[in-house]
Amino acid sequence: MASDSKVLATQEWLNKTYGAEVLGRTLTQDGQIGWQTIYGMIRGLQKELGISSFSDNFGNGTMAALIAQYPVISPSTSKYNVRRLAQSALWCHGYLGGNEWGSLDAVTNNGLKSFLYNCGLAALSETVPTEFTPKMVKALMTLDAYSLIGSGKAEIREAQQWINGKYRSRKQPILPCDGLFTRSTQQGLMTVIQYELGLSDSQANGSFGPSTKSGLASEANVSSGSVDGTKNWVRLFQCALRFNGYDAPLNGQFDSSTVTATKAFQGYAELGSTGAANFKTWASLLISTGDETRTGVASDMASQLTASWCTSLYANGYRTVGRYLSVAGKRYAPGELENIFAAGLRTFPIMQEANTGPDDFSYEKGLDHGFQALRRLRQLGFADGATVFFAVDFDALDDTISSRVKPYFEGVAKRFQASLSNYRIGIYGTRNVCARIINEGLAQEAFVASMSWGWGGNLGFPLPPSWSYDQIWNGTLAGTALEIDKNVQSARARPAARGDVARTPLTYVSSGTGGPPTTLSFDEDYFWYISELTTRAEIQAQSRESAWKIALFYLQNLDYNNPAWQSVAPADLSSVDYLLYQNVRDEMPLPPSSTRARMTHWAASTRVYQRYWQYAEPVGSVVTVSDLGAWGLDLAQAWGDYLTAAPSDSIRSWLASRIGNTSAGFGLDDMLGDIDALLVTRMLRDTPNRSLDDTVREIGVHVQDDPVWRYRRFMEVRFGGSYEVAAAAGKSVFTTGWGQLASWALVNARQPTSEEATQIGLGFSDAIKRLRAQ
């Protein structure tokens, strides 16, 4: 930016005349107008007014002293420095200040006329005096613009000019006329509304308080056919429409164009399209909260919802609840989603890990929170298309949005774009931060923190694009102790219904040391872990099939990576998948110790089924090569256990009681892993692009409903439901040539006789029967 000679002269004069003691700093002398120069002029004026405590703020004290000592600053004002300060402020705003410093002349008059015209305080043909009023001095000692700038709109500028002209005699400061709806314009509109309600200059404060609310409700109900007279309610309403981005005339007549604009705003804000300026519409145009008593069918809360609370929410008119994905004590609790859906409610998820200040936002944290959200959505069963709202729970202003919040959402978007799941990104925050992130293409929906009406990000900003929920009230749900936030829900919102959230496995755990498992819990050590593994693999993989191959290979390699296993289930990933595996394996968490043995066994067996199924489908009375990587080999190991124990029991009875129970080689974890390997492989062969964790979820939910479902399904799929076929298949592990060879390559035990093999098969069949009967 080029240096301005008049600005430079002002900076030099301020430094020389007042010095750092008054200015609070030595001004940079670069000819660039900025806040330091503005503050320097304010402090210089305070010095001339006899104010001993200098401040960068042109506050009430400075204004009162200026009014008392200099009701106008004119050519006859005796004090040179006062004339020079006013003239400098005019020059620094780009208007002609005069031929000579300290001389207010015809050139100064031309500059004043341009300034007053731009502000809406004079017409071009109007003669104006060569004088500065205190309001003019204050307006010039800002960086406010009085001409259209940047993304400013001419319609908004016209409204700003009208307000300045109409209320020029009141205390209300001169509004900027830049075409931008900002905090000062919003508060200026509120103040002049209070003037119309009869408040004095000392009473009008720009706040949407009780007297303003009651006054608007009783006096400002204009509608089609209304015309301004002694009051200006139609024009003020038209200004409010313009400030919120709606095309309305500014003619003081509530005509058809005004009705159309009103209906458009009411429809977007979910106010009911009456086309009239009722109190609800005024309130929503003037303040982010709007009329907090209006109906809202959505809610959000930090409390975990019981069935009783869900019933009460529905009875009180609520239909949607927003709940958290993370943080113990706040997140969805086990069984809570069922409580929500059973009561007839829908839900939307919220992601918040602190997120209450700038330090909580960075690209890296966005990557982390994006992954956490993806993982938890999967673990809870949310289907593709669900929107999760990432919280920006503080008053993020523009510089912080650019430096902190935007990189955070870039990280979130990076995670979501890489995932094979199709979830949508939402943002919770002020109107400004929601609009900016959505307009950057980093979020698709907004959950607006409108209750925080005093935040800068909610002052001077319209409702953001694509808003879904508007948070307007906090209180206690009637008839309960439940604290909730009430939200208006947009017709565009798509909260999740029962059909949008798949059931996920729950389990019971002990609530105390050694106590019985009576506390409902998520299946965190098994299903949740596999969901996390799948989510991480899918972020790297090009398809779900590649992802489940990578995840299974990772698990197998933890415990089943010896030469014998590598010969049965080698690393047969494609070169691309193997590279992806190498990229992701260091990010993969280790399985919980409580489920590691079962999980790695299942993964190894599943990979064998996947590898050999195509050669011989595992059905019927003869063991197949893919069975040998699962129950076939485990049965051979159980035979080895029997030989080691040398019991007096018969082979059949000993194996029947120990397989799927206490057998070291074929215990319960082995049995579960073997069965799930067959069932999961069957599902993935039917639908290769299905997620691995979804197959595990399906098995877990069936077992939750019917504890013996797994065994019954195994019998149906593998043995056609026949125990005789199961016994024959068990025997064939030891009697078929290639099956015999494979089993003894991995198990150090003697080969059973034909009769012993028959008894082993019967013991295997009896064990499954025992498990089905439990």
GIBELSUL-V334789 format. One record per residue. N is the residue number from 0. RES is the residue in three letters. SS is DSSP state (~ for helix, > for strand, _ for the rest). PHI is phi in whole degrees, 0 to 359 (none if undefined). D_LAST is the distance of its C-alpha to the last C-alpha in Angstrom with 2 decimals. Layout:
# GIBELSUL-V334789
N/RES/SS/PHI/D_LAST  N/RES/SS/PHI/D_LAST
This chain:
# GIBELSUL-V334789
0/MET/_/none/83.05  1/ALA/_/290/86.86  2/SER/_/284/88.54  3/ASP/_/259/90.35  4/SER/~/296/93.78  5/LYS/~/287/93.69  6/VAL/~/294/90.27  7/LEU/~/299/91.54  8/ALA/~/297/94.67  9/THR/~/296/92.60  10/GLN/~/298/90.42  11/GLU/~/296/93.53  12/TRP/~/295/95.28  13/LEU/~/299/92.31  14/ASN/~/299/92.00  15/LYS/~/290/95.75  16/THR/~/281/96.21  17/TYR/~/247/93.24  18/GLY/~/72/91.74  19/ALA/~/293/88.36  20/GLU/~/298/88.97  21/VAL/~/274/88.84  22/LEU/~/286/86.66  23/GLY/_/80/84.01  24/ARG/_/186/84.20  25/THR/_/267/86.65  26/LEU/_/291/86.10  27/THR/_/292/85.54  28/GLN/_/259/88.62  29/ASP/_/233/87.29  30/GLY/_/74/88.35  31/GLN/_/254/84.73  32/ILE/_/286/83.88  33/GLY/_/197/80.76  34/TRP/~/297/79.53  35/GLN/~/300/81.58  36/THR/~/291/84.77  37/ILE/~/300/83.70  38/TYR/~/298/82.90  39/GLY/~/299/86.26  40/MET/~/293/88.10  41/ILE/~/298/86.20  42/ARG/~/292/87.05  43/GLY/~/298/90.65  44/LEU/~/297/90.94  45/GLN/~/300/89.55  46/LYS/~/298/92.22  47/GLU/~/292/94.94  48/LEU/_/274/93.68  49/GLY/_/83/93.97  50/ILE/_/280/90.25  51/SER/_/270/89.75  52/SER/_/256/85.96  53/PHE/_/275/85.21  54/SER/_/213/81.96  55/ASP/_/285/80.60  56/ASN/_/264/79.78  57/PHE/_/274/82.30  58/GLY/_/267/81.18  59/ASN/~/297/82.65  60/GLY/~/295/85.06  61/THR/~/296/86.51  62/MET/~/296/86.83  63/ALA/~/298/88.52  64/ALA/~/294/91.01  65/LEU/~/294/91.78  66/ILE/~/298/92.39  67/ALA/~/292/94.62  68/GLN/~/265/96.70  69/TYR/_/221/96.65  70/PRO/_/305/95.98  71/VAL/>/217/97.01  72/ILE/>/249/97.83  73/SER/>/225/100.88  74/PRO/_/303/103.87  75/SER/_/273/105.57  76/THR/_/299/102.84  77/SER/_/286/104.74  78/LYS/_/275/102.09  79/TYR/~/302/101.88  80/ASN/~/299/98.44  81/VAL/~/292/96.94  82/ARG/~/299/98.49  83/ARG/~/295/97.33  84/LEU/~/296/93.71  85/ALA/~/297/93.56  86/GLN/~/296/95.24  87/SER/~/297/92.87  88/ALA/~/298/89.82  89/LEU/~/294/91.30  90/TRP/~/301/92.02  91/CYS/~/295/88.54  92/HIS/_/268/87.04  93/GLY/_/91/89.11  94/TYR/_/258/91.87  95/LEU/_/295/95.60  96/GLY/_/254/96.62  97/GLY/_/138/100.41  98/ASN/_/286/103.19  99/GLU/_/229/103.39  100/TRP/_/296/100.99  101/GLY/_/85/101.51  102/SER/_/250/103.52  103/LEU/_/265/101.95  104/ASP/_/236/103.97  105/ALA/~/298/103.87  106/VAL/~/296/101.37  107/THR/~/301/99.13  108/ASN/~/299/99.55  109/ASN/~/297/98.33  110/GLY/~/295/95.23  111/LEU/~/295/94.59  112/LYS/~/298/95.06  113/SER/~/296/92.46  114/PHE/~/297/90.02  115/LEU/~/294/90.53  116/TYR/~/296/90.24  117/ASN/~/299/86.96  118/CYS/~/278/85.65  119/GLY/_/85/86.69  120/LEU/_/258/89.41  121/ALA/_/202/92.45  122/ALA/_/272/93.49  123/LEU/_/299/95.16  124/SER/_/275/98.40  125/GLU/_/277/98.27  126/THR/_/275/100.61  127/VAL/_/240/98.81  128/PRO/_/285/100.37  129/THR/_/275/100.30  130/GLU/>/203/98.10  131/PHE/>/251/94.60  132/THR/>/276/92.90  133/PRO/~/303/90.34  134/LYS/~/297/87.52  135/MET/~/293/88.85  136/VAL/~/299/89.07  137/LYS/~/297/85.48  138/ALA/~/296/84.30  139/LEU/~/283/86.22  140/MET/_/267/84.87  141/THR/_/220/81.37  142/LEU/_/258/79.87  143/ASP/_/299/79.19  144/ALA/_/258/80.46  145/TYR/_/241/82.70  146/SER/_/227/82.57  147/LEU/_/297/79.74  148/ILE/_/230/77.63  149/GLY/_/41/74.74  150/SER/_/271/72.12  151/GLY/_/298/74.06  152/LYS/_/246/74.71  153/ALA/~/300/78.14  154/GLU/~/295/76.73  155/ILE/~/290/75.28  156/ARG/~/299/78.53  157/GLU/~/300/80.54  158/ALA/~/294/78.44  159/GLN/~/298/78.90  160/GLN/~/295/82.64  161/TRP/~/297/82.84  162/ILE/~/299/81.18  163/ASN/~/301/83.57  164/GLY/~/290/86.59  165/LYS/~/294/85.65  166/TYR/_/246/84.87  167/ARG/_/296/87.40  168/SER/_/275/89.04  169/ARG/_/266/85.86  170/LYS/_/292/84.31  171/GLN/_/314/81.49  172/PRO/_/300/81.85  173/ILE/_/294/82.71  174/LEU/_/283/79.53  175/PRO/_/300/79.08  176/CYS/_/236/79.96  177/ASP/_/257/77.85  178/GLY/_/81/75.75  179/LEU/_/249/72.56  180/PHE/_/274/70.40  181/THR/_/236/69.99  182/ARG/~/302/69.42  183/SER/~/294/73.16  184/THR/~/292/73.52  185/GLN/~/298/70.59  186/GLN/~/291/71.99  187/GLY/~/297/75.48  188/LEU/~/299/74.33  189/MET/~/297/72.68  190/THR/~/295/75.89  191/VAL/~/288/78.21  192/ILE/~/298/75.90  193/GLN/~/295/76.46  194/TYR/~/299/80.21  195/GLU/~/296/79.96  196/LEU/_/278/78.22  197/GLY/_/97/81.26  198/LEU/_/284/80.09  199/SER/_/282/82.82  200/ASP/_/301/82.88  201/SER/_/283/81.77  202/GLN/_/272/78.92  203/ALA/_/289/77.50  204/ASN/_/232/74.97  205/GLY/_/76/72.86  206/SER/_/258/69.78  207/PHE/_/272/67.67  208/GLY/_/266/67.94  209/PRO/~/302/68.00  210/SER/~/293/71.65  211/THR/~/294/71.19  212/LYS/~/299/68.12  213/SER/~/293/69.87  214/GLY/~/295/73.04  215/LEU/~/298/71.36  216/ALA/~/297/69.48  217/SER/~/262/72.76  218/GLU/~/245/75.39  219/ALA/_/250/73.96  220/ASN/_/276/72.49  221/VAL/>/264/74.42  222/SER/_/204/73.59  223/SER/_/309/75.16  224/GLY/_/96/78.95  225/SER/_/293/79.13  226/VAL/>/225/82.04  227/ASP/_/294/82.88  228/GLY/_/226/85.87  229/THR/_/287/86.40  230/LYS/_/248/82.74  231/ASN/_/244/81.02  232/TRP/~/294/77.49  233/VAL/~/292/77.34  234/ARG/~/297/78.49  235/LEU/~/296/76.17  236/PHE/~/294/73.25  237/GLN/~/296/74.38  238/CYS/~/300/74.52  239/ALA/~/298/70.95  240/LEU/~/299/69.81  241/ARG/~/299/71.65  242/PHE/~/297/70.22  243/ASN/_/266/66.71  244/GLY/_/92/67.52  245/TYR/_/249/68.55  246/ASP/_/285/71.83  247/ALA/_/220/73.96  248/PRO/_/291/77.72  249/LEU/_/229/79.58  250/ASN/_/238/82.12  251/GLY/_/75/81.37  252/GLN/>/240/80.57  253/PHE/_/278/77.11  254/ASP/_/267/77.59  255/SER/~/296/75.29  256/SER/~/295/74.55  257/THR/~/292/73.45  258/VAL/~/299/71.25  259/THR/~/298/69.62  260/ALA/~/296/68.98  261/THR/~/296/67.63  262/LYS/~/296/65.16  263/ALA/~/297/64.01  264/PHE/~/295/63.35  265/GLN/~/300/61.69  266/GLY/~/296/59.39  267/TYR/~/292/58.38  268/ALA/_/272/57.89  269/GLU/_/59/55.91  270/LEU/_/255/58.61  271/GLY/_/89/59.25  272/SER/_/276/62.14  273/THR/_/272/64.98  274/GLY/_/79/67.70  275/ALA/_/247/69.17  276/ALA/>/272/69.49  277/ASN/_/275/67.46  278/PHE/~/297/66.29  279/LYS/~/302/62.82  280/THR/~/288/64.49  281/TRP/~/306/67.06  282/ALA/~/298/64.41  283/SER/~/289/62.28  284/LEU/~/286/65.42  285/LEU/~/263/66.59  286/ILE/_/215/63.60  287/SER/_/298/60.15  288/THR/_/291/58.38  289/GLY/_/67/60.37  290/ASP/_/279/59.95  291/GLU/_/291/56.94  292/THR/_/273/56.67  293/ARG/_/290/55.97  294/THR/_/292/52.65  295/GLY/_/225/49.92  296/VAL/_/266/46.59  297/ALA/>/252/44.95  298/SER/>/208/44.11  299/ASP/>/217/42.79  300/MET/_/198/41.64  301/ALA/_/269/40.38  302/SER/_/279/37.94  303/GLN/_/281/34.26  304/LEU/_/273/33.84  305/THR/_/277/31.79  306/ALA/~/299/31.01  307/SER/~/295/33.94  308/TRP/~/295/36.34  309/CYS/~/296/35.45  310/THR/~/298/36.21  311/SER/~/292/39.48  312/LEU/~/300/40.46  313/TYR/~/296/40.17  314/ALA/~/296/42.08  315/ASN/_/270/44.82  316/GLY/_/96/45.35  317/TYR/_/274/43.43  318/ARG/_/233/41.52  319/THR/>/221/40.84  320/VAL/>/232/39.67  321/GLY/>/262/40.36  322/ARG/>/224/37.94  323/TYR/>/269/37.85  324/LEU/_/274/35.90  325/SER/_/225/36.45  326/VAL/_/79/37.33  327/ALA/_/305/34.76  328/GLY/_/93/35.30  329/LYS/_/248/36.94  330/ARG/>/287/34.59  331/TYR/_/312/32.05  332/ALA/_/268/29.26  333/PRO/_/305/25.52  334/GLY/_/85/25.16  335/GLU/~/291/28.96  336/LEU/~/300/29.43  337/GLU/~/295/27.22  338/ASN/~/301/29.39  339/ILE/~/297/32.46  340/PHE/~/290/31.61  341/ALA/~/296/30.27  342/ALA/_/275/33.66  343/GLY/_/90/35.56  344/LEU/_/265/36.73  345/ARG/>/244/37.14  346/THR/>/213/37.33  347/PHE/>/226/39.24  348/PRO/>/272/38.44  349/ILE/>/237/40.97  350/MET/>/249/41.30  351/GLN/_/213/43.22  352/GLU/_/242/43.37  353/ALA/_/67/46.45  354/ASN/_/58/48.84  355/THR/_/248/51.41  356/GLY/_/196/54.40  357/PRO/~/304/56.08  358/ASP/~/292/54.61  359/ASP/~/274/51.11  360/PHE/_/233/52.18  361/SER/_/196/52.86  362/TYR/~/299/51.96  363/GLU/~/295/49.57  364/LYS/~/291/47.79  365/GLY/~/296/47.59  366/LEU/~/301/45.87  367/ASP/~/295/43.37  368/HIS/~/292/42.72  369/GLY/~/299/42.56  370/PHE/~/294/39.78  371/GLN/~/303/37.92  372/ALA/~/293/38.13  373/LEU/~/303/37.02  374/ARG/~/299/33.98  375/ARG/~/290/32.94  376/LEU/~/301/33.57  377/ARG/~/293/31.20  378/GLN/~/296/28.55  379/LEU/~/272/28.83  380/GLY/_/94/28.85  381/PHE/>/294/32.51  382/ALA/_/281/33.80  383/ASP/_/308/37.10  384/GLY/_/100/40.08  385/ALA/_/292/39.01  386/THR/>/255/41.84  387/VAL/>/248/41.39  388/PHE/>/261/44.35  389/PHE/>/273/45.57  390/ALA/>/276/47.44  391/VAL/_/240/51.08  392/ASP/_/265/51.22  393/PHE/_/199/54.88  394/ASP/_/277/58.33  395/ALA/_/282/58.62  396/LEU/_/270/62.21  397/ASP/~/304/63.50  398/ASP/~/294/64.18  399/THR/~/290/60.73  400/ILE/~/300/59.12  401/SER/~/292/60.98  402/SER/~/271/60.43  403/ARG/~/238/56.91  404/VAL/~/288/54.95  405/LYS/~/299/55.86  406/PRO/~/301/54.83  407/TYR/~/301/51.51  408/PHE/~/289/50.78  409/GLU/~/295/52.01  410/GLY/~/294/49.27  411/VAL/~/301/46.64  412/ALA/~/297/47.99  413/LYS/~/300/47.97  414/ARG/~/296/44.23  415/PHE/~/293/43.52  416/GLN/~/293/45.86  417/ALA/~/281/44.22  418/SER/_/282/40.70  419/LEU/_/277/39.29  420/SER/_/279/37.90  421/ASN/_/246/40.41  422/TYR/_/267/40.44  423/ARG/>/254/43.66  424/ILE/>/263/45.52  425/GLY/>/244/46.79  426/ILE/>/229/48.98  427/TYR/>/252/49.26  428/GLY/>/168/52.70  429/THR/_/292/56.25  430/ARG/~/303/57.97  431/ASN/~/294/59.93  432/VAL/~/294/57.15  433/CYS/~/297/54.98  434/ALA/~/297/57.93  435/ARG/~/294/58.90  436/ILE/~/291/55.49  437/ILE/~/294/54.91  438/ASN/~/293/58.43  439/GLU/_/280/57.76  440/GLY/_/79/54.91  441/LEU/_/259/52.35  442/ALA/_/210/50.41  443/GLN/_/250/50.00  444/GLU/>/220/49.47  445/ALA/>/238/50.70  446/PHE/>/242/49.27  447/VAL/>/270/52.54  448/ALA/_/277/52.93  449/SER/_/284/55.65  450/MET/_/300/55.33  451/SER/_/277/57.14  452/TRP/_/292/60.34  453/GLY/_/275/62.61  454/TRP/_/293/61.19  455/GLY/~/302/63.68  456/GLY/~/288/61.18  457/ASN/~/250/61.11  458/LEU/_/261/64.87  459/GLY/_/84/66.86  460/PHE/_/226/63.97  461/PRO/_/283/62.77  462/LEU/_/305/59.17  463/PRO/_/288/57.76  464/PRO/_/293/56.97  465/SER/_/58/53.51  466/TRP/>/287/52.52  467/SER/>/246/49.24  468/TYR/>/223/49.00  469/ASP/>/232/51.87  470/GLN/>/277/51.06  471/ILE/>/235/53.64  472/TRP/>/204/52.57  473/ASN/>/235/50.54  474/GLY/>/184/49.66  475/THR/>/257/47.13  476/LEU/_/298/45.21  477/ALA/_/307/46.66  478/GLY/_/82/44.79  479/THR/_/220/42.60  480/ALA/_/256/43.03  481/LEU/_/278/41.84  482/GLU/>/276/44.47  483/ILE/>/224/44.79  484/ASP/>/253/47.24  485/LYS/>/270/48.40  486/ASN/>/232/48.91  487/VAL/>/283/50.81  488/GLN/>/251/48.80  489/SER/_/285/50.70  490/ALA/_/295/50.26  491/ARG/_/279/49.62  492/ALA/_/294/46.51  493/ARG/_/231/43.18  494/PRO/_/296/40.46  495/ALA/>/281/36.89  496/ALA/_/262/35.18  497/ARG/~/306/31.51  498/GLY/~/290/32.03  499/ASP/~/263/33.53  500/VAL/>/228/30.60  501/ALA/_/288/27.34  502/ARG/_/297/24.17  503/THR/_/238/22.98  504/PRO/_/295/19.68  505/LEU/>/243/19.42  506/THR/>/217/17.34  507/TYR/>/249/17.42  508/VAL/>/234/19.45  509/SER/>/284/20.85  510/SER/_/273/24.21  511/GLY/_/212/25.53  512/THR/_/296/25.58  513/GLY/_/77/22.53  514/GLY/_/281/21.37  515/PRO/_/290/17.96  516/PRO/>/283/17.36  517/THR/>/240/18.92  518/THR/>/263/21.53  519/LEU/>/292/21.09  520/SER/>/215/22.35  521/PHE/>/292/23.13  522/ASP/_/278/21.21  523/GLU/~/289/24.43  524/ASP/~/280/23.42  525/TYR/~/235/21.91  526/PHE/~/298/22.81  527/TRP/~/299/26.04  528/TYR/~/296/27.11  529/ILE/~/295/26.70  530/SER/~/296/28.63  531/GLU/~/296/31.37  532/LEU/~/300/31.55  533/THR/~/295/31.81  534/THR/~/299/34.42  535/ARG/~/295/36.52  536/ALA/~/294/36.39  537/GLU/~/289/37.35  538/ILE/~/292/40.35  539/GLN/~/267/41.71  540/ALA/_/280/40.61  541/GLN/_/267/42.46  542/SER/_/208/39.44  543/ARG/~/293/35.71  544/GLU/~/297/35.28  545/SER/~/298/37.43  546/ALA/~/296/35.52  547/TRP/~/288/32.07  548/LYS/~/293/33.69  549/ILE/~/295/35.33  550/ALA/~/296/32.23  551/LEU/~/294/30.12  552/PHE/~/296/33.08  553/TYR/~/300/33.47  554/LEU/~/295/29.90  555/GLN/~/301/30.03  556/ASN/~/294/33.38  557/LEU/~/294/32.16  558/ASP/~/231/30.30  559/TYR/_/237/30.72  560/ASN/_/234/34.48  561/ASN/_/283/35.63  562/PRO/~/303/37.82  563/ALA/~/298/35.17  564/TRP/~/291/32.92  565/GLN/~/297/36.02  566/SER/~/285/36.92  567/VAL/~/278/33.61  568/ALA/_/229/33.29  569/PRO/_/288/36.81  570/ALA/_/282/38.20  571/ASP/_/266/38.86  572/LEU/_/290/39.51  573/SER/_/294/42.72  574/SER/~/299/45.64  575/VAL/~/292/45.38  576/ASP/~/295/41.66  577/TYR/~/293/42.19  578/LEU/~/295/45.00  579/LEU/~/296/42.85  580/TYR/~/301/40.13  581/GLN/~/297/42.84  582/ASN/~/290/43.96  583/VAL/~/259/40.63  584/ARG/~/297/38.85  585/ASP/~/288/40.66  586/GLU/~/271/39.48  587/MET/_/287/35.82  588/PRO/_/284/33.92  589/LEU/_/287/31.84  590/PRO/_/295/28.07  591/PRO/_/302/26.71  592/SER/_/299/26.06  593/SER/_/290/22.47  594/THR/_/233/21.61  595/ARG/~/299/24.50  596/ALA/~/299/22.91  597/ARG/~/297/20.15  598/MET/~/291/22.82  599/THR/~/291/25.52  600/HIS/~/298/23.33  601/TRP/~/301/22.22  602/ALA/~/297/25.89  603/ALA/~/297/27.18  604/SER/~/294/24.81  605/THR/~/297/25.60  606/ARG/~/295/29.27  607/VAL/~/293/29.07  608/TYR/~/302/27.48  609/GLN/~/299/30.16  610/ARG/~/287/32.90  611/TYR/~/251/32.24  612/TRP/_/306/30.52  613/GLN/_/297/34.00  614/TYR/_/276/34.90  615/ALA/_/204/31.99  616/GLU/_/296/29.27  617/PRO/_/285/25.90  618/VAL/_/218/24.92  619/GLY/_/88/25.02  620/SER/_/265/24.90  621/VAL/_/240/27.02  622/VAL/_/296/26.18  623/THR/_/251/28.33  624/VAL/_/298/30.05  625/SER/_/290/27.91  626/ASP/~/296/24.70  627/LEU/~/292/26.40  628/GLY/~/276/26.34  629/ALA/_/228/22.57  630/TRP/~/291/20.03  631/GLY/~/297/23.04  632/LEU/~/293/24.62  633/ASP/~/296/21.44  634/LEU/~/293/20.88  635/ALA/~/297/24.50  636/GLN/~/292/23.95  637/ALA/~/297/21.08  638/TRP/~/298/23.67  639/GLY/~/297/26.09  640/ASP/~/300/23.81  641/TYR/~/297/23.62  642/LEU/~/297/27.37  643/THR/~/293/27.93  644/ALA/~/287/25.82  645/ALA/_/46/27.42  646/PRO/_/281/24.99  647/SER/_/276/25.70  648/ASP/_/295/22.32  649/SER/_/290/22.41  650/ILE/~/303/21.78  651/ARG/~/300/18.99  652/SER/~/291/17.03  653/TRP/~/295/17.88  654/LEU/~/292/16.79  655/ALA/~/299/13.56  656/SER/~/272/12.51  657/ARG/~/251/14.18  658/ILE/_/296/13.96  659/GLY/_/72/11.95  660/ASN/>/219/12.05  661/THR/_/251/15.54  662/SER/_/297/17.68  663/ALA/_/296/20.74  664/GLY/_/266/21.34  665/PHE/_/212/17.93  666/GLY/>/279/15.74  667/LEU/~/296/13.14  668/ASP/~/301/16.14  669/ASP/~/295/17.57  670/MET/~/297/14.67  671/LEU/~/298/14.52  672/GLY/~/297/18.30  673/ASP/~/296/18.60  674/ILE/~/295/16.52  675/ASP/~/296/18.26  676/ALA/~/299/21.52  677/LEU/~/294/21.35  678/LEU/~/293/20.40  679/VAL/~/296/22.98  680/THR/~/298/25.59  681/ARG/~/299/25.19  682/MET/~/294/25.75  683/LEU/~/289/28.66  684/ARG/~/289/30.26  685/ASP/~/289/30.20  686/THR/_/223/31.64  687/PRO/_/300/33.26  688/ASN/_/268/34.68  689/ARG/_/274/31.39  690/SER/_/287/30.62  691/LEU/~/301/28.08  692/ASP/~/293/26.56  693/ASP/~/289/26.20  694/THR/~/293/23.91  695/VAL/~/293/21.69  696/ARG/~/301/22.00  697/GLU/~/298/20.88  698/ILE/~/298/17.65  699/GLY/~/298/16.98  700/VAL/~/293/17.81  701/HIS/~/300/15.62  702/VAL/~/292/12.55  703/GLN/~/298/13.89  704/ASP/~/283/14.09  705/ASP/_/216/10.81  706/PRO/_/304/8.23  707/VAL/_/258/7.22  708/TRP/~/303/11.00  709/ARG/~/302/11.97  710/TYR/~/290/10.42  711/ARG/~/296/11.72  712/ARG/~/293/14.96  713/PHE/~/300/15.38  714/MET/~/298/15.25  715/GLU/~/292/17.72  716/VAL/~/288/20.06  717/ARG/~/271/20.30  718/PHE/~/239/19.83  719/GLY/_/65/20.65  720/GLY/_/82/17.32  721/SER/_/254/18.25  722/TYR/~/289/16.49  723/GLU/~/296/20.05  724/VAL/~/294/21.32  725/ALA/~/297/18.69  726/ALA/~/295/19.75  727/ALA/~/294/23.37  728/ALA/~/295/23.09  729/GLY/~/297/21.62  730/LYS/~/297/24.56  731/SER/~/293/27.01  732/VAL/~/303/26.46  733/PHE/~/255/28.59  734/THR/~/243/30.92  735/THR/_/282/32.25  736/GLY/~/300/35.30  737/TRP/~/288/34.81  738/GLY/~/295/31.05  739/GLN/~/300/31.94  740/LEU/~/296/34.64  741/ALA/~/293/32.58  742/SER/~/292/29.74  743/TRP/~/282/32.22  744/ALA/~/292/34.21  745/LEU/~/248/31.47  746/VAL/_/233/29.97  747/ASN/_/271/32.29  748/ALA/_/207/31.15  749/ARG/_/285/32.73  750/GLN/_/285/32.03  751/PRO/_/286/29.91  752/THR/_/288/31.58  753/SER/~/299/30.75  754/GLU/~/293/28.83  755/GLU/~/298/26.99  756/ALA/~/298/26.14  757/THR/~/298/24.79  758/GLN/~/295/22.53  759/ILE/~/298/21.40  760/GLY/~/300/20.55  761/LEU/~/293/18.58  762/GLY/~/297/16.68  763/PHE/~/298/15.91  764/SER/~/298/14.79  765/ASP/~/296/12.59  766/ALA/~/297/10.93  767/ILE/~/296/10.18  768/LYS/~/298/8.95  769/ARG/~/299/6.55  770/LEU/~/295/5.40  771/ARG/~/292/5.62  772/ALA/~/271/3.81  773/GLN/_/290/0.00
